């Protein structure tokens, strides 16, 4: 029994030593003039202290993986094996930067330097490559893949087998990442819409986008997954006024909430935070709140998020909006209560707001189309200069109910409704209750459907 206990303690001690193995990096940056430097990578974003003579040394508790030293405007990719010692010397008077690596991970880091150079050469041809038609782009991307494979093959005899396997997989993720951004960059360079080639779609369909281990281990996989989720997010938001948007948005939030890759959740959380508003269902906002609480640690940010969530309660459909009593361009003042009995479509705008002015023709056309219906169109200016509002209306002879909100002396109607940007549109029912805040703009065909369904 005693022998077993001793053996067990030895195993535990060995594991503890392995777990706590430190990695040492040191070296010298010649002709380096005190610019900030740091090392970034898996679970680390740490300042690297460079002494006046250019030397540095640090002891790190990091797993074996790719890392990057960012020094001034230079990028030095390195590979660190847990427990090893890597010396990095660089001459910043040379262009391109001249680097020297010493240690067990030197060959891997030299390879990564060569790979960075190759990728830079490839990137110089990206505009031409991504502008190609699918058939030609497929050939070009295969050439990029072949060059990366050849580079790795040329270095393989000097590299650890485990590192070679790691790089083979990293390169596959890198190439797939280029394939996934092909339609977007093709449009950027040619203004031509193009569909993702079916072969690319099939490759992406077989990829597990929620692999925590790969997310930490492979930089190209991390970029690929983040790009895929953010692309899906922005495509979804661009289609926000479609009838099935609420269901698809809720499905997307469910997918984020159930991700196993916690670091991916943290990357996506800031995008989702901006979408917490009263145009969502309560269920969607509750899910956004849960995701943000799980992935945001800043106490002030969490306090603001909770306050925003609480403020949305008053903005859901069926709630009353605060009454107003604003100056009417035609004389006197107009209250919201005086408009009861008709739908009210409110436009919050200002003469200095270019997007606001672009909506005016569509708003005037909408009012003309519904002039004999039970709906009134109310434009509320929040101009700081009263004279600018009067001058604009006089010169442009706008129809509809034109009101001026002096935000310095009157109740801040916009603030009560959590309005943070203009133009901002609100549709109220005949009893002054909310149908929808952040309603479709006059130029959006969805606004007619929304109005017609409540007349």
ABEGO torsion letter per residue (X at the ends): XAAAAAAAAAAAAAAAAAAABBBBBBEBBBGBBGBBBBBBEBGBBBBBBBBAAGBBBBBBBBBBBBBBBBBEABBBBBBBBBGBBBBBBBBAABOBBBBBBBEAAAAAAAAAAAAAAAAAAAAAAAAAAAABBAAAAAAAAAAAAAAAAAAAAAAAAABBAAAAAAAAAAAAAAAAAAAAAAAAAAAAAAGBBBBBBAAAAAAAAABBABBAAAAAABAAAAAAAAAAAAAAAAAAAAAAABAAAAAAAAAAAAAAAABABAAAAAAAAAAAAAABBAABBAAAAAAAAAAAAAABABAAAAAAAAAAAAAAAAABBGBBBBBBBBBBAAEEBBBAAAABGBBBBBBBBBAABAAAAAAAAAAAAAAAAAAABBBBBBBBBABABAAAAAAAAAAAGBBEBBBBBBAAABBBAAAAAGBABOBBBBBBBAAGBBABBGBBBAABAAAAAAAAAAX
